[in-house]
Amino acid sequence: MPLDLPIDVSSPVMISGATGYVAGHMVKRLLEAGVTIHAPVRDPTRQDKLKYLNEIAVTAPGAIRYFSADLLKEGSYAEAMEGCSIVFHTASPFSLDVNDPQKELVDPALLGTRNVLGEANRHDTVKRVVLTSSCAAIFGDNADVAKAAGGVLTEADWNTTSTLEYGPYSYSKTVAEQEAGKIVKAQSRWDLVVINPSMVFGPGISPFATSESFSMVKQFGDGTMKRGTPRFGIGVVDVRDVAYAHLAAAYLPQAQGRHIISGHNTDFFEIAQTLVSTYGDDYPIPQNSLPKWLVWLVAPIFNKSLTRKMVTRNVDVPWIADNRKSIRELGVEYRPLGETMNEMFQQLVESGQITK
C-alpha cells in the first residue's frame, strides 16, 4: 500500500533488529521516504548480514548507520538512540524449537525490552516507542478463543495459559509486552504503541531470512507435508502489511495502545491450498487435510515442539481475531492470502531453497 503517512525526516529513528524479517521492510520504506535510520546490530562488521539493507540504501534518499548493540547488555543502545525521535523495538527471537526457553527466548525478549525502553527514558528526544509484540501475547492456544468475549480475540485479551514449559515463545512475548507496559506507565515523556501481528508470511527483503515462517513454507514444497497438513487454526498477515502498520503506529498522532495486525483467520490446510493451482503440478504441495486423531498420534514423533496437548487445543479449532482497530486507526489494507503465499513461495523457488 502507498506510504501516505506524515513522515518527519528531520530526525533519525532507531530500529532494533533492523536485519530481521519484518524490520527489513520497515527499513526499505523509511529509506525510500528519506529517513535516516540508526540500526543497532550485534556485529556491524558482518557485511553478509547487512548486504540487502545496504543495497536498498545505495539508491534511496535516506541513510542507514550501524551501531554495535546487545539485547542482553544494559546501555548498549545509548549511542544508537542518540538524537532519535522514534524508537522501533522489533528485536526478539522467534523460534519454536529451543533447548533452553529461558535463555533462548525469555531473556532476550524481556531483558531486551527493559534495555531498549529503559534507554528511551534517558533520551529527551524520544517521543514514541513502537513495540513489536505478537498475537501470541493475546492468546496461548486456539482453545482460548472460546473464552474471549463473543468468541473473538481483541486487543483487550491477554495470554494467560502459556508458560516457560508450555508455549515458551508465546510466554516470552507476553511477559515482554507486560514489562513494556510497566515501563511506559512509570514515565510521561514518551508514549508506547504496540503492534501484535499474527503469523507473518510473504517475501522477505532477503530470500534467506531465518524466520520460522520461511521454514514452514519450505515444508509445503519440499515433501515434508506431502501426505497432508493439519487444520491447525492460525491468523496470517503479509510481512509488508506488518511493516506498514509499524510506520503508521509511529507517525500517526492518534495511534495508541495495542493493535491486532492480522489479515486472515485461516488454518494450515487452507494456506497450502492457495499454492496448489500455481505450483501443485511441480511441487508436492499438500492437498489433503489430516484427521485430528492421526495428528495427535504421530505429531510428537516427527516434531517435538508439537505436543499432544497442543494438537488437542489447536487442530480443528478455529482462530478468530478482530482486526478492525488496525484498519480504522492505522489504515492497514490487508493483502489477499493467495498473493502473500504465492509471492513468498516463488521467492523460495527462485533462490533455490525449494527445488523440483
N, C-alpha and C positions, 0 to 999 in steps of 0.2 A: 504494500500500500504506500502511497506517496507520503513523504515525511513532512506533513503540513503541521508543524509544531513551532512555537515561538522560541527557537533555539538561540541562546545567547553565546556568541563566540568570543566574548571579551575576556573570559577567564577559563582556565583549564578545568577538566573534570578528571577524577581518578576512577579507574576501573580495576578492581582486584579480580584476578583470574581472567585477564584480558585474552589469554590464548585459548580459553575454553570454547565450548560448542556454541552456547548462546551468546557469550560475550563477543565472539568473533564477528557476528552480525551487527552487534551494537557498535563495535569499533568501526566497522565499514561505513555504517550510516552516519556516524558522527564525523569521521574523517571527510566524507563526501560533503557534509554540511559546513566544513571549515573549522571544526572544533579542535583544540589542542588536547590530546589525551595523555595523562600520566598513567603508565602501566607498570605497577609493581609485579615483578615475576621472580621466581626462585633463582634463576640464573640468567641474567641479561646477556651473557656471552654465548648462550645456546642459540646460534643463528638458525638451526634447523627447526626450533620451536617457534621462532619469530618470523619465519620465511613468508608465510601467507599474509600476515598483517603488514609486513614491510612492502610487499608487492602492491598492496592497496594504497599505502601511504605515498608511494612514489608518484602517483598521478593525481592524488586527491589534494584539495586545497588545505585540508587540516594537517596536523602533525602529531606524531606519537613519540613519546620519550619513555625509556625504560628505566626502572629502578629495581634494586635488589630488595626483596622482602620475604618474610617467612611467616606463614599464618600463625605459627605457634610462638613467635617471638614478639613480646611487647615492645612497642616503639619502632618496629621495623618499617612501619608505613609513614613515619613522620616526614621524610623527605619527599615521598611521592605525593603526599596530601598538601604540601605547601602551596598556598595560593588558590586551591581548588574551591569552587562554589558548590559543586555537586560531587557526591561520592556514590559510586555504584559498588556494592559488595556482592559480587557473584561467585567468588571463590569458595567452593565447598566440595568435598569428594562425593561422587555418585558411583557407588559400587554395591552390587548385591551379593557378591561372593568374597567375603573377607574372613581372615583368621582371627583378628583381634578387633572387634567392633569398637571398643573404647578408643584404642589407639588410631585406628584407620578411619573411623567415621565421626565419632562423637567429639573427640579432642579437637580435630581440625575445624569442625563446624562450630562448636561452642567457643573455643578459645579464639578462633579467627574472628568471630563476631565481636567478642569482647575487645580484641585488639584494634580492629578497624573502627568500630563505633566509639571506643574509648579514645582513639586518636582524633576522631572528629570533634570531641569535646575540647581538644587542645588547639584547634584551629578556628579562629574567628571568622575566616572566610567561608566556612562550610555552612550552607543554608538548608540543604536537603540531603538525606541519605536514602538511596533506593536499595532495598534488600531483596536479593533473590532467595525466596523461601521455596515452598513447594506445596502442592495439594496434599503431599504426604504429611504436612503439619496440620491438615484439616481432618483427615481420616486415616485409620490404620488398615482396615480391610473393607471390602465391599459390603460385608455384613453390617458394618457400622452405618451405612447409608440409611438403613431402615429406621435407625434411631434419630436421624435428623428430622427437623420439622418438615412435615409433608413428604418425607422420604427423599428429600433433595438436599445435597450439600450446599451450604452457603458460607460466606466469609465469617459468619458467627460461630461456625463449628470448629472444634479443636480435636486433634488426635489424642485420645485417652487410652488407647489399647496397645500401642506399640511400646516395646521395652528394649533394653540392651540385648536381651536374649531372643526376643521375637520381633522381627521387623526393625533391626537396628538402624537402617538408613532412615526410615520414617521417624524413628525416635530422635535421631541426630538433628533432623530438620525441625522437629517440634521444639526441642529444648533450645536450639539456636534462635529460633524466632521469638520464643518467650523471653530469652535473655535480652534480645534487641528491644523488646517492649519495656523491660525494666530500665534499660539504659536511657532510652529516649524520655521516659517519664521523669527521670532524675535531673533533667535539664530543660531549658526553654528556648534555646537559641536556634537549634535546627530541628526540622521535622523529619519523620520517617514515613516512607511509603513502601508497602510490601507487595511483591509480585509472587503469586502462588500458582505456578504452572502445573498442569497435569503432565503426562508422559510426552516428552518433546521428540518429534521426528522432523525430517526434512533435510535437505542438502546442507552440508557444512561449508564454512569458508575453506577449511582443509578437508579433503576427502578421507584423511586418515585420522580423524578425531577419535579420541579414546572413550567417548561417551558410551554408556551401556546401550543407548538407542541404536548405535551402529551394530553392536553385537547381535541385538535382537533381529534387526532387518537382514543381516547376513544369513541368519538361520532360516529365513524364508526362502533363500535362494541357493543354499549350499547342500540341501538334502537333509539337514537335521530334523526338519519337521515335515518331511515328505509324506509321512503316513497320516498326518493331520495335526491340528493345533487345538488346544482347549478354548472354550468360550470363556476366557478369563476377562471379566469386565474391566474396562480401563477408560480413562479420559485421554484424549490425544489433542495436541496442538502443534502447529508448524513453528519451527525454530525462528523463522523470520517474524512471525506474529508475536512471539515472546519478546524478541528484541525490540520491536516497535513499542510494546507495552511498557518496557523499561524506560524508554525515552519519553513516552507520554507521561509516565509517572514522575519523571524528573522535571519536565518543563511545563506541564500544565499546572497552574497555580491551585486549581480546585482539587487536584489529586490528593487523596488522603486514605489512610488505613490499608486494609488488605484487599487484594484483587485476585479472584479466581481467573486464571488465564487458561481456558480450555475450549477448543472449538467443537469437539465431538464426544458424545457419550457412546462408546463403542466396545468392542472386545477384540481379542487377537485373531479370531477366525474372520471376522468382518474386515479387519485391517488387511489380512492376507488376500482376501477376495478382490481388493482394489488393484492387485497386481496381476491377476490371472489373465485378463484379456490381452494385455501387452506382453507379458513375459511367461505365461503359462505353458506355451509350446516349447520353450527353450530351457526353462529352469524348473526345478521340482517345487514349485510353489504349492503349499498345502491347500488342497481343495476339499478336504473333509474336516469336520469338527469331531473331536474325540469325546466319547462319553465321560462324564464326570467320574464314574466308578473306576474306569481304566486309568485316568489321570491320577486319581487318588492312590491307586495301587502301585504304579510304576514311577511316579514323579521323583520320590527321594532317591531312587536308584540311579537316575540319569542326571539329576540336578539337586545337589544337597541343600541349596538355598530354597527350593520349592518343597516345603514340608507338607505333610498331610493336613495339618491344621490350616495352612494357607490355602490349599486346594479346597477344603471344606468351606472356607469363609469367602472365597473369591470366584471360583469356577462356577459358571451358570448363575452367578449373582450379578445383577446389573450395577453399573457405576453411573450415578446420575448427579450432575452438579449444575448449579445456576451460574451462568457466565454473564448475566445481564449488566452487572455493575461495570465490568470491563468494557462492554460495548457503550454503555451510557456515559461513563465518566472518563474513559481513556480513549474512546473512539476506535477500539480494535475492530477490524473487519477480518473475520476468520476465513482462511483459505479452505477449499474443499479437501476432504480427506484423501481422495484419489490423487489430486495434484501433489500433495505433500509426499505421499508414499512413492509414487512413480518417479518423481524427480530425485528422491533420495536413493531409490534402488538403482536408477540409471547412473547416478554418480558413483556408486559402488562397483557397477559393471565397468564403467569407463576407467576407473582407477585400478582395475584388475583384482579387486577384493572379492568379487563374485564372478565365477567363470562357468562356462557351459560344461 
